[in-house]
Amino acid sequence: MPEEKDISSPGYQVLEKKVLEVEARLSLMEKIVARIDGTLEQLEKRVSRIEEDIRSLRVEVKEDIRRLDEKIDENFKWTIAIMVGGFIATIATTIILKLLLG
């Protein structure tokens, strides 16, 4: 038959004190883990918002680049037309002057 332990013995009281300390530490750790969990959830939400913002910015930048390309193409066409027109005017002037002046 096992011997019955005397709960009033100093060894048992020390052990009980240690158990209470461990329980207190465990409780503190649970609170810390809960705080970390909350912080991680907030970080996940923030990262999700940042990802959405980046996607939105990408769309805006692509649209801006497309518009700039269109504007550059249009301006290039005008530049070429002016250059060709100037070249034709120069040749026409030269021909007319040659015909008139001999």
GINOR-V791348 format. One record per pair of residues at least 12 apart in sequence whose C-alpha atoms are under 10 Angstrom apart, sorted by sequence separation. I is the first residue (numbers start at 1). J is the second residue. If there is no record, write none. Layout:
# GINOR-V791348
{{I	J} {I	J}}
This chain:
# GINOR-V791348
none
